[in-house]
Amino acid sequence: MGATERRYEIMKILCRRRYENMRNLASELGVSMRTIQRDIEVLSLTEPIYTQTGKHGGGVYVVSGYYMNRMYMTDTELDVLKKLYIAADENAELLTFDEKNRLELLISQYTKPKAKL
């Protein structure tokens, strides 16, 4: 298994379990702890994952609400919806209360979560 496939497997595991420790990931994928550490470093640049230290609760976590292969809107698409939302605030007749709530829900559901820092 190459690095790309292994990193994809790590993300599948994290999205399914929501967190895992590096020792278990290394054992499950048959690689060293250092390899997993490097993979996590690389993944954290593009995926909403973060690490937490500690004997109890330490490990790699995926941000709440993130799931692989879910379609997320681009920043440009979200900007258009946000402008519409702001315009609806300024002009009460533009959208009904229910339509504005649906728009807010769309924005929240299709915004890719950010990793904790």
N, C-alpha and C positions, 0 to 999 in steps of 0.2 A: 504494500500500500504506500503510495506516494504522499508527500506532504499535503497536497491539495485535498486528496481523498480523506486523509486522516483529519484534517481541520474541518472538513464537512461533517465527518462522523462526530467530532467533538461538539459541533454546534447542534447536531441532531440529539445527542445525549443531553446537552444542557437544556435544550428547548423541551425535551420530554420530562426531565427530572427537575429542572429549574436551577439546580446547583449540583456540584460534585467536587470531591477533592482531587488534587492532581495525582496523588499516589494511585487512587482507583482508576483514573483515566489512563495513566501509564500502564498499569497492569492489564486493564481491559483491552487496550490497543496494542499491547506487546512492544512498547518502546520505553526509553528511559525517562526519568523525571525531567531531566534537562530538555529533552525533545518536547515534552508537553509544555514546559515553561516557555520555550521559544514559540511554540504554536499559539499559546495563549497571548503572548506579547504581540504576535502578528495579528491574530484575530481581534484583539482589543482595539486595533487601529480602525477597523471597519465595522465591527459588530458591537451591539450594545451589551457587552459583558464586562465584568469587573471581578477583581479578586479581593478576598478578605482574609486577613491573617488570624490565626488562633487555633488552638487545639480543638475547641468545640465551636463549630460553625464556620471554621476557616475553609476556604476553597474558592472555586470559580462559580460565579453566579451570572445568570442571564437576567437582564432587567425585566421587571414585571410588565406584562402586556406584550412582550415581543415574542413572535413566533416566526420560524423560518418559512419561507415561500409565501408569506402573506404579502399582498400587494400594498405598498405604501406610496402615497403621492409624493411627487418631487416637491422641492421647495417652491418652485415657480407655481405649480398647481395649488399648493397650499396658500401661497400669497394671494392668489385670485379669490379663493374662498374667504380668506381673512378680510380682504378689502370689501367683499360683499357683506360680511358680518358687521363690519364697522359702518358701512353705508346704511345698513338696516337699523343700527343704533341711532344714527343721525336722522333717518327718515322712517318714522314709525309705520307709514303706509306701504313701505317697500315689501316687507315680509310679515306674515302673521306670526304670532307668538310661537305657534307649533312649528312653522317653517324655520324660524330662527333657531329653535331648539334642535331640530333635525340637522341644520347646517353645523351647529356647534358639535353635535355628535359625530358627523362626518369628519370634521377637522380633527377631533380627538382620536377617532378610530384609525385614521389613515396617516397619522403622523408617526414616524418611526421613533420609538423611545430612545433616549440618550443614555449612555452609560454613566454610572455614578463616578464622580472624581474623588 
